[in-house]
């Protein structure tokens, strides 16, 4: 996503919901930075995949409180990365301003 606070991704008001990105090639993913809008994920998983079909959870987050989640220390080889939301922090859906993937 573009890191703009005027555009966002928003989901349906139910669980689970997910958003994925295709990196276009396989990279070693080391960090995933999320910036939530007011409707945030209180529990979610960061998942990676080589083919977009079979997913591996590389980080499970619980007790999220919105704002910025900077998930560092990841070490996953992947072409696809997704955020798989399992619990919403509000009655609304999941809403992200920023979904940044870092690696080499």
N, CA, C and O atoms as CSV, one atom per row, in Angstrom:
chain,resi,resn,atom,element,x,y,z
A,1,UNK,N,N,0.844,-1.167,0.000
A,1,UNK,CA,C,0.000,0.000,0.000
A,1,UNK,C,C,0.887,1.226,0.000
A,1,UNK,O,O,2.092,1.126,0.233
A,2,UNK,N,N,0.312,2.362,-0.255
A,2,UNK,CA,C,1.118,3.520,-0.621
A,2,UNK,C,C,1.548,4.416,0.533
A,2,UNK,O,O,2.154,5.459,0.284
A,3,UNK,N,N,1.266,4.063,1.773
A,3,UNK,CA,C,1.653,4.844,2.957
A,3,UNK,C,C,0.945,6.196,3.034
A,3,UNK,O,O,1.352,7.061,3.809
A,4,UNK,N,N,-0.089,6.382,2.255
A,4,UNK,CA,C,-0.863,7.619,2.299
A,4,UNK,C,C,-1.963,7.497,3.341
A,4,UNK,O,O,-2.612,6.455,3.437
A,5,UNK,N,N,-2.183,8.557,4.129
A,5,UNK,CA,C,-3.271,8.536,5.112
A,5,UNK,C,C,-4.599,8.950,4.498
A,5,UNK,O,O,-5.589,9.087,5.217
A,6,UNK,N,N,-4.643,9.153,3.175
A,6,UNK,CA,C,-5.906,9.484,2.517
A,6,UNK,C,C,-6.468,8.304,1.730
A,6,UNK,O,O,-7.586,8.384,1.219
A,7,UNK,N,N,-5.711,7.211,1.625
A,7,UNK,CA,C,-6.211,5.996,0.983
A,7,UNK,C,C,-5.973,4.825,1.915
A,7,UNK,O,O,-5.024,4.823,2.698
A,8,UNK,N,N,-6.854,3.816,1.823
A,8,UNK,CA,C,-6.730,2.685,2.727
A,8,UNK,C,C,-7.366,1.457,2.118
A,8,UNK,O,O,-8.144,1.539,1.168
A,9,UNK,N,N,-7.014,0.306,2.690
A,9,UNK,CA,C,-7.690,-0.951,2.399
A,9,UNK,C,C,-8.644,-1.200,3.539
A,9,UNK,O,O,-8.273,-1.050,4.703
A,10,UNK,N,N,-9.872,-1.579,3.225
A,10,UNK,CA,C,-10.880,-1.847,4.243
A,10,UNK,C,C,-11.595,-3.147,3.915
A,10,UNK,O,O,-11.880,-3.434,2.753
A,11,UNK,N,N,-11.885,-3.936,4.956
A,11,UNK,CA,C,-12.515,-5.239,4.765
A,11,UNK,C,C,-13.986,-5.206,5.156
A,11,UNK,O,O,-14.511,-4.198,5.630
A,12,UNK,N,N,-14.624,-6.342,4.939
A,12,UNK,CA,C,-15.978,-6.558,5.448
A,12,UNK,C,C,-15.949,-6.597,6.980
A,12,UNK,O,O,-14.887,-6.763,7.580
A,13,UNK,N,N,-17.117,-6.445,7.606
A,13,UNK,CA,C,-17.212,-6.390,9.067
A,13,UNK,C,C,-17.390,-7.799,9.629
A,13,UNK,O,O,-18.377,-8.077,10.311
A,14,UNK,N,N,-16.438,-8.689,9.345
A,14,UNK,CA,C,-16.518,-10.069,9.816
A,14,UNK,C,C,-15.122,-10.663,9.926
A,14,UNK,O,O,-14.144,-10.075,9.465
A,15,UNK,N,N,-15.044,-11.828,10.540
A,15,UNK,CA,C,-13.775,-12.566,10.669
A,15,UNK,C,C,-13.903,-13.895,9.955
A,15,UNK,O,O,-15.002,-14.449,9.932
A,16,UNK,N,N,-12.852,-14.438,9.373
A,16,UNK,CA,C,-11.566,-13.782,9.140
A,16,UNK,C,C,-11.601,-12.953,7.864
A,16,UNK,O,O,-12.497,-13.108,7.034
A,17,UNK,N,N,-10.626,-12.078,7.719
A,17,UNK,CA,C,-10.428,-11.296,6.499
A,17,UNK,C,C,-8.940,-11.298,6.196
A,17,UNK,O,O,-8.118,-11.486,7.094
A,18,UNK,N,N,-8.592,-11.089,4.931
A,18,UNK,CA,C,-7.173,-11.072,4.591
A,18,UNK,C,C,-6.903,-10.144,3.417
A,18,UNK,O,O,-7.785,-9.835,2.615
A,19,UNK,N,N,-5.647,-9.712,3.347
A,19,UNK,CA,C,-5.137,-8.947,2.215
A,19,UNK,C,C,-3.754,-9.494,1.903
A,19,UNK,O,O,-2.960,-9.757,2.805
A,20,UNK,N,N,-3.476,-9.662,0.620
A,20,UNK,CA,C,-2.172,-10.209,0.233
A,20,UNK,C,C,-1.526,-9.336,-0.820
A,20,UNK,O,O,-2.195,-8.627,-1.571
A,21,UNK,N,N,-0.187,-9.408,-0.853
A,21,UNK,CA,C,0.578,-8.721,-1.878
A,21,UNK,C,C,1.442,-9.744,-2.606
A,21,UNK,O,O,1.924,-10.707,-2.011
A,22,UNK,N,N,1.628,-9.519,-3.890
A,22,UNK,CA,C,2.513,-10.319,-4.723
A,22,UNK,C,C,3.776,-9.497,-4.934
A,22,UNK,O,O,3.726,-8.424,-5.536
A,23,UNK,N,N,4.902,-9.992,-4.444
A,23,UNK,CA,C,6.162,-9.267,-4.557
A,23,UNK,C,C,6.765,-9.369,-5.958
A,23,UNK,O,O,7.721,-8.661,-6.274
A,24,UNK,N,N,6.211,-10.246,-6.796
A,24,UNK,CA,C,6.668,-10.366,-8.174
A,24,UNK,C,C,7.825,-11.320,-8.372
A,24,UNK,O,O,8.093,-11.743,-9.497
A,25,UNK,N,N,8.511,-11.665,-7.305
A,25,UNK,CA,C,9.620,-12.627,-7.311
A,25,UNK,C,C,9.807,-13.085,-5.872
A,25,UNK,O,O,9.189,-12.537,-4.959
A,26,UNK,N,N,10.642,-14.071,-5.670
A,26,UNK,CA,C,10.872,-14.586,-4.319
A,26,UNK,C,C,11.967,-13.776,-3.628
A,26,UNK,O,O,13.049,-13.564,-4.176
A,27,UNK,N,N,11.659,-13.332,-2.419
A,27,UNK,CA,C,12.585,-12.557,-1.599
A,27,UNK,C,C,12.625,-13.139,-0.188
A,27,UNK,O,O,11.747,-13.911,0.198
A,28,UNK,N,N,13.637,-12.768,0.569
A,28,UNK,CA,C,13.669,-13.072,1.996
A,28,UNK,C,C,13.028,-11.902,2.720
A,28,UNK,O,O,13.573,-10.799,2.735
A,29,UNK,N,N,11.882,-12.143,3.314
A,29,UNK,CA,C,11.110,-11.105,3.999
A,29,UNK,C,C,11.610,-11.005,5.435
A,29,UNK,O,O,11.643,-11.998,6.162
A,30,UNK,N,N,12.003,-9.786,5.840
A,30,UNK,CA,C,12.539,-9.584,7.182
A,30,UNK,C,C,11.647,-8.719,8.066
A,30,UNK,O,O,11.765,-8.747,9.291
A,31,UNK,N,N,10.753,-7.948,7.439
A,31,UNK,CA,C,9.962,-6.977,8.214
A,31,UNK,C,C,8.647,-6.708,7.503
A,31,UNK,O,O,8.604,-6.613,6.276
A,32,UNK,N,N,7.572,-6.585,8.279
A,32,UNK,CA,C,6.274,-6.163,7.755
A,32,UNK,C,C,5.761,-5.054,8.663
A,32,UNK,O,O,5.548,-5.257,9.858
A,33,UNK,N,N,5.568,-3.889,8.079
A,33,UNK,CA,C,5.103,-2.725,8.840
A,33,UNK,C,C,3.664,-2.418,8.448
A,33,UNK,O,O,3.337,-2.285,7.268
A,34,UNK,N,N,2.810,-2.307,9.466
A,34,UNK,CA,C,1.396,-2.011,9.263
A,34,UNK,C,C,1.047,-0.719,9.978
A,34,UNK,O,O,1.491,-0.487,11.102
A,35,UNK,N,N,0.255,0.124,9.331
A,35,UNK,CA,C,-0.321,1.293,9.977
A,35,UNK,C,C,-1.833,1.172,9.828
A,35,UNK,O,O,-2.375,1.204,8.723
A,36,UNK,N,N,-2.494,1.033,10.970
A,36,UNK,CA,C,-3.934,0.817,11.003
A,36,UNK,C,C,-4.698,2.134,11.017
A,36,UNK,O,O,-4.231,3.131,11.568
A,37,UNK,N,N,-5.858,2.126,10.414
A,37,UNK,CA,C,-6.842,3.177,10.574
A,37,UNK,C,C,-7.552,2.885,11.900
A,37,UNK,O,O,-7.113,1.995,12.629
A,38,UNK,N,N,-8.613,3.587,12.235
A,38,UNK,CA,C,-9.298,3.369,13.521
A,38,UNK,C,C,-9.802,1.931,13.686
A,38,UNK,O,O,-9.839,1.412,14.802
A,39,UNK,N,N,-10.187,1.289,12.581
A,39,UNK,CA,C,-10.645,-0.107,12.622
A,39,UNK,C,C,-9.412,-1.001,12.432
A,39,UNK,O,O,-8.890,-1.129,11.325
A,40,UNK,N,N,-8.962,-1.608,13.519
A,40,UNK,CA,C,-7.691,-2.328,13.499
A,40,UNK,C,C,-7.877,-3.806,13.815
A,40,UNK,O,O,-8.943,-4.239,14.252
A,41,UNK,N,N,-6.835,-4.552,13.589
A,41,UNK,CA,C,-6.834,-5.965,13.933
A,41,UNK,C,C,-6.247,-6.167,15.307
A,41,UNK,O,O,-5.096,-5.801,15.544
A,42,UNK,N,N,-7.007,-6.738,16.220
A,42,UNK,CA,C,-6.452,-7.042,17.546
A,42,UNK,C,C,-5.729,-8.383,17.531
A,42,UNK,O,O,-4.883,-8.637,18.388
A,43,UNK,N,N,-6.049,-9.244,16.570
A,43,UNK,CA,C,-5.316,-10.499,16.374
A,43,UNK,C,C,-5.226,-10.770,14.877
A,43,UNK,O,O,-6.216,-10.692,14.149
A,44,UNK,N,N,-4.019,-11.089,14.443
A,44,UNK,CA,C,-3.806,-11.398,13.031
A,44,UNK,C,C,-2.537,-12.219,12.888
A,44,UNK,O,O,-1.725,-12.317,13.808
A,45,UNK,N,N,-2.392,-12.800,11.714
A,45,UNK,CA,C,-1.195,-13.567,11.393
A,45,UNK,C,C,-0.534,-12.948,10.164
A,45,UNK,O,O,-1.216,-12.500,9.242
A,46,UNK,N,N,0.778,-12.929,10.160
A,46,UNK,CA,C,1.533,-12.607,8.956
A,46,UNK,C,C,1.890,-13.941,8.326
A,46,UNK,O,O,2.556,-14.773,8.943
A,47,UNK,N,N,1.446,-14.139,7.104
A,47,UNK,CA,C,1.652,-15.412,6.418
A,47,UNK,C,C,2.409,-15.182,5.123
A,47,UNK,O,O,2.271,-14.140,4.483
A,48,UNK,N,N,3.214,-16.175,4.741
A,48,UNK,CA,C,3.984,-16.098,3.503
A,48,UNK,C,C,3.717,-17.337,2.663
A,48,UNK,O,O,3.297,-18.379,3.166
A,49,UNK,N,N,3.976,-17.190,1.354
A,49,UNK,CA,C,3.731,-18.290,0.432
A,49,UNK,C,C,4.648,-18.157,-0.777
A,49,UNK,O,O,4.987,-17.051,-1.198
A,50,UNK,N,N,5.040,-19.293,-1.324
A,50,UNK,CA,C,5.803,-19.311,-2.572
A,50,UNK,C,C,4.884,-19.275,-3.786
A,50,UNK,O,O,5.281,-18.800,-4.851
A,51,UNK,N,N,3.633,-19.784,-3.632
A,51,UNK,CA,C,2.752,-19.944,-4.787
A,51,UNK,C,C,1.395,-19.245,-4.659
A,51,UNK,O,O,0.602,-19.281,-5.600
A,52,UNK,N,N,1.114,-18.618,-3.529
A,52,UNK,CA,C,-0.165,-17.945,-3.330
A,52,UNK,C,C,-1.293,-18.884,-2.946
A,52,UNK,O,O,-2.447,-18.465,-2.848
A,53,UNK,N,N,-0.966,-20.156,-2.727
A,53,UNK,CA,C,-1.972,-21.159,-2.371
A,53,UNK,C,C,-1.709,-21.775,-0.997
A,53,UNK,O,O,-2.616,-21.881,-0.172
A,54,UNK,N,N,-0.475,-22.173,-0.764
A,54,UNK,CA,C,-0.083,-22.785,0.505
A,54,UNK,C,C,0.600,-21.728,1.366
A,54,UNK,O,O,1.591,-21.125,0.954
A,55,UNK,N,N,0.060,-21.508,2.575
A,55,UNK,CA,C,0.517,-20.407,3.423
A,55,UNK,C,C,1.192,-20.922,4.689
A,55,UNK,O,O,0.795,-21.940,5.255
A,56,UNK,N,N,2.224,-20.194,5.120
A,56,UNK,CA,C,2.936,-20.484,6.358
A,56,UNK,C,C,2.859,-19.259,7.255
A,56,UNK,O,O,3.153,-18.148,6.814
A,57,UNK,N,N,2.472,-19.449,8.495
A,57,UNK,CA,C,2.405,-18.340,9.452
A,57,UNK,C,C,3.806,-18.077,10.000
A,57,UNK,O,O,4.430,-18.965,10.581
A,58,UNK,N,N,4.292,-16.859,9.810
A,58,UNK,CA,C,5.623,-16.494,10.301
A,58,UNK,C,C,5.559,-15.616,11.550
A,58,UNK,O,O,6.566,-15.442,12.236
A,59,UNK,N,N,4.389,-15.066,11.848
A,59,UNK,CA,C,4.203,-14.288,13.068
A,59,UNK,C,C,2.717,-14.275,13.395
A,59,UNK,O,O,1.887,-14.012,12.525
A,60,UNK,N,N,2.384,-14.561,14.652
A,60,UNK,CA,C,1.015,-14.432,15.160
A,60,UNK,C,C,0.997,-13.283,16.154
A,60,UNK,O,O,1.815,-13.236,17.073
A,61,UNK,N,N,0.070,-12.366,15.971
A,61,UNK,CA,C,-0.039,-11.201,16.838
A,61,UNK,C,C,-1.378,-11.271,17.557
A,61,UNK,O,O,-2.418,-11.477,16.930
A,62,UNK,N,N,-1.349,-11.099,18.864
A,62,UNK,CA,C,-2.570,-10.990,19.662
A,62,UNK,C,C,-2.446,-9.767,20.554
A,62,UNK,O,O,-1.337,-9.323,20.853
A,63,UNK,N,N,-3.563,-9.228,20.973
A,63,UNK,CA,C,-3.550,-8.058,21.850
A,63,UNK,C,C,-3.165,-6.770,21.155
A,63,UNK,O,O,-2.728,-5.819,21.802
A,64,UNK,N,N,-3.326,-6.731,19.819
A,64,UNK,CA,C,-3.025,-5.514,19.080
A,64,UNK,C,C,-3.939,-4.375,19.492
A,64,UNK,O,O,-5.102,-4.592,19.831
A,65,UNK,N,N,-3.402,-3.144,19.461
A,65,UNK,CA,C,-4.207,-1.993,19.883
A,65,UNK,C,C,-4.251,-0.892,18.827
A,65,UNK,O,O,-4.553,0.260,19.141
A,66,UNK,N,N,-3.955,-1.241,17.589
A,66,UNK,CA,C,-4.041,-0.266,16.506
A,66,UNK,C,C,-2.757,0.529,16.369
A,66,UNK,O,O,-1.708,0.150,16.888
A,67,UNK,N,N,-2.867,1.643,15.658
A,67,UNK,CA,C,-1.676,2.466,15.427
A,67,UNK,C,C,-0.728,1.792,14.458
A,67,UNK,O,O,-1.138,1.336,13.391
A,68,UNK,N,N,0.543,1.730,14.831
A,68,UNK,CA,C,1.568,1.126,13.989
A,68,UNK,C,C,2.045,-0.185,14.597
A,68,UNK,O,O,2.352,-0.254,15.787
A,69,UNK,N,N,2.102,-1.215,13.775
A,69,UNK,CA,C,2.687,-2.501,14.160
A,69,UNK,C,C,3.893,-2.733,13.262
A,69,UNK,O,O,3.750,-2.936,12.056
A,70,UNK,N,N,5.081,-2.703,13.855
A,70,UNK,CA,C,6.311,-2.910,13.098
A,70,UNK,C,C,6.843,-4.290,13.455
A,70,UNK,O,O,7.507,-4.468,14.477
A,71,UNK,N,N,6.549,-5.254,12.610
A,71,UNK,CA,C,6.924,-6.652,12.844
A,71,UNK,C,C,8.300,-6.898,12.230
A,71,UNK,O,O,8.429,-7.021,11.012
A,72,UNK,N,N,9.317,-6.968,13.071
A,72,UNK,CA,C,10.684,-7.152,12.610
A,72,UNK,C,C,11.172,-8.547,13.000
A,72,UNK,O,O,10.484,-9.291,13.699
A,73,UNK,N,N,12.365,-8.880,12.535
A,73,UNK,CA,C,12.964,-10.160,12.893
A,73,UNK,C,C,12.368,-11.348,12.165
A,73,UNK,O,O,12.551,-12.490,12.586
A,74,UNK,N,N,11.659,-11.092,11.079
A,74,UNK,CA,C,11.104,-12.182,10.283
A,74,UNK,C,C,12.208,-12.733,9.384
A,74,UNK,O,O,13.152,-12.019,9.046
A,75,UNK,N,N,12.093,-13.975,9.008
A,75,UNK,CA,C,13.087,-14.575,8.114
A,75,UNK,C,C,12.369,-15.624,7.281
A,75,UNK,O,O,12.426,-16.818,7.575
A,76,UNK,N,N,11.689,-15.160,6.232
A,76,UNK,CA,C,10.863,-16.060,5.433
A,76,UNK,C,C,11.099,-15.820,3.953
A,76,UNK,O,O,11.087,-14.677,3.495
A,77,UNK,N,N,11.311,-16.874,3.219
A,77,UNK,CA,C,11.444,-16.802,1.774
A,77,UNK,C,C,10.050,-16.853,1.175
A,77,UNK,O,O,9.312,-17.811,1.405
A,78,UNK,N,N,9.679,-15.825,0.402
A,78,UNK,CA,C,8.299,-15.752,-0.089
A,78,UNK,C,C,8.176,-14.870,-1.316
A,78,UNK,O,O,8.952,-13.937,-1.522
A,79,UNK,N,N,7.184,-15.190,-2.118
A,79,UNK,CA,C,6.751,-14.293,-3.194
A,79,UNK,C,C,5.492,-13.535,-2.759
A,79,UNK,O,O,5.290,-12.383,-3.141
A,80,UNK,N,N,4.658,-14.189,-1.965
A,80,UNK,CA,C,3.397,-13.607,-1.518
A,80,UNK,C,C,3.432,-13.417,-0.009
A,80,UNK,O,O,3.942,-14.262,0.726
A,81,UNK,N,N,2.880,-12.292,0.442
A,81,UNK,CA,C,2.769,-12.009,1.868
A,81,UNK,C,C,1.338,-11.566,2.120
A,81,UNK,O,O,0.785,-10.764,1.368
A,82,UNK,N,N,0.740,-12.097,3.188
A,82,UNK,CA,C,-0.609,-11.642,3.506
A,82,UNK,C,C,-0.784,-11.422,4.998
A,82,UNK,O,O,-0.098,-12.015,5.830
A,83,UNK,N,N,-1.725,-10.549,5.298
A,83,UNK,CA,C,-2.186,-10.320,6.662
A,83,UNK,C,C,-3.526,-11.030,6.762
A,83,UNK,O,O,-4.458,-10.737,6.014
A,84,UNK,N,N,-3.608,-11.973,7.703
A,84,UNK,CA,C,-4.810,-12.777,7.887
A,84,UNK,C,C,-5.407,-12.410,9.243
A,84,UNK,O,O,-4.936,-12.861,10.287
A,85,UNK,N,N,-6.448,-11.586,9.208
A,85,UNK,CA,C,-7.055,-11.075,10.437
A,85,UNK,C,C,-8.030,-12.069,11.039
A,85,UNK,O,O,-8.917,-12.579,10.356
A,86,UNK,N,N,-7.855,-12.339,12.330
A,86,UNK,CA,C,-8.724,-13.300,13.019
A,86,UNK,C,C,-9.589,-12.670,14.108
A,86,UNK,O,O,-10.576,-13.269,14.532
A,87,UNK,N,N,-9.233,-11.471,14.565
A,87,UNK,CA,C,-10.063,-10.775,15.556
A,87,UNK,C,C,-9.957,-9.274,15.321
A,87,UNK,O,O,-8.861,-8.721,15.229
A,88,UNK,N,N,-11.107,-8.628,15.227
A,88,UNK,CA,C,-11.160,-7.188,15.001
A,88,UNK,C,C,-11.130,-6.444,16.332
A,88,UNK,O,O,-11.669,-6.920,17.331
A,89,UNK,N,N,-10.502,-5.286,16.336
A,89,UNK,CA,C,-10.441,-4.472,17.545
A,89,UNK,C,C,-11.669,-3.613,17.757
A,89,UNK,O,O,-11.857,-3.061,18.841
A,90,UNK,N,N,-12.512,-3.490,16.739
A,90,UNK,CA,C,-13.736,-2.692,16.812
A,90,UNK,C,C,-14.864,-3.496,16.169
A,90,UNK,O,O,-14.656,-4.617,15.705
A,91,UNK,N,N,-16.055,-2.910,16.149
A,91,UNK,CA,C,-17.189,-3.569,15.492
A,91,UNK,C,C,-17.060,-3.534,13.974
A,91,UNK,O,O,-17.761,-4.261,13.271
A,92,UNK,N,N,-16.161,-2.685,13.468
A,92,UNK,CA,C,-15.984,-2.529,12.035
A,92,UNK,C,C,-15.055,-3.599,11.501
A,92,UNK,O,O,-14.724,-4.549,12.210
A,93,UNK,N,N,-14.637,-3.453,10.267
A,93,UNK,CA,C,-13.733,-4.427,9.662
A,93,UNK,C,C,-12.286,-4.156,10.026
A,93,UNK,O,O,-11.987,-3.598,11.082
A,94,UNK,N,N,-11.401,-4.555,9.143
A,94,UNK,CA,C,-9.976,-4.249,9.268
A,94,UNK,C,C,-9.690,-3.130,8.283
A,94,UNK,O,O,-10.189,-3.149,7.158
A,95,UNK,N,N,-8.890,-2.155,8.697
A,95,UNK,CA,C,-8.624,-1.015,7.832
A,95,UNK,C,C,-7.157,-0.611,7.960
A,95,UNK,O,O,-6.703,-0.205,9.030
A,96,UNK,N,N,-6.429,-0.727,6.860
A,96,UNK,CA,C,-4.995,-0.441,6.836
A,96,UNK,C,C,-4.682,0.745,5.936
A,96,UNK,O,O,-5.123,0.801,4.788
A,97,UNK,N,N,-3.915,1.694,6.468
A,97,UNK,CA,C,-3.350,2.754,5.643
A,97,UNK,C,C,-2.099,2.261,4.940
A,97,UNK,O,O,-1.857,2.606,3.783
A,98,UNK,N,N,-1.294,1.448,5.637
A,98,UNK,CA,C,0.006,1.049,5.129
A,98,UNK,C,C,0.243,-0.443,5.369
A,98,UNK,O,O,-0.017,-0.953,6.459
A,99,UNK,N,N,0.734,-1.130,4.349
A,99,UNK,CA,C,1.153,-2.529,4.429
A,99,UNK,C,C,2.480,-2.588,3.675
A,99,UNK,O,O,2.501,-2.740,2.454
A,100,UNK,N,N,3.588,-2.467,4.411
A,100,UNK,CA,C,4.911,-2.419,3.802
A,100,UNK,C,C,5.665,-3.698,4.114
A,100,UNK,O,O,5.675,-4.168,5.252
A,101,UNK,N,N,6.294,-4.253,3.093
A,101,UNK,CA,C,7.095,-5.477,3.218
A,101,UNK,C,C,8.541,-5.130,2.891
A,101,UNK,O,O,8.828,-4.517,1.862
A,102,UNK,N,N,9.458,-5.532,3.788
A,102,UNK,CA,C,10.872,-5.251,3.615
A,102,UNK,C,C,11.652,-6.566,3.527
A,102,UNK,O,O,11.254,-7.572,4.115
A,103,UNK,N,N,12.741,-6.550,2.805
A,103,UNK,CA,C,13.591,-7.737,2.716
A,103,UNK,C,C,14.635,-7.568,1.636
A,103,UNK,O,O,14.932,-6.464,1.179
A,104,UNK,N,N,15.180,-8.708,1.246
A,104,UNK,CA,C,16.241,-8.674,0.240
A,104,UNK,C,C,16.055,-9.815,-0.744
A,104,UNK,O,O,16.848,-9.964,-1.674
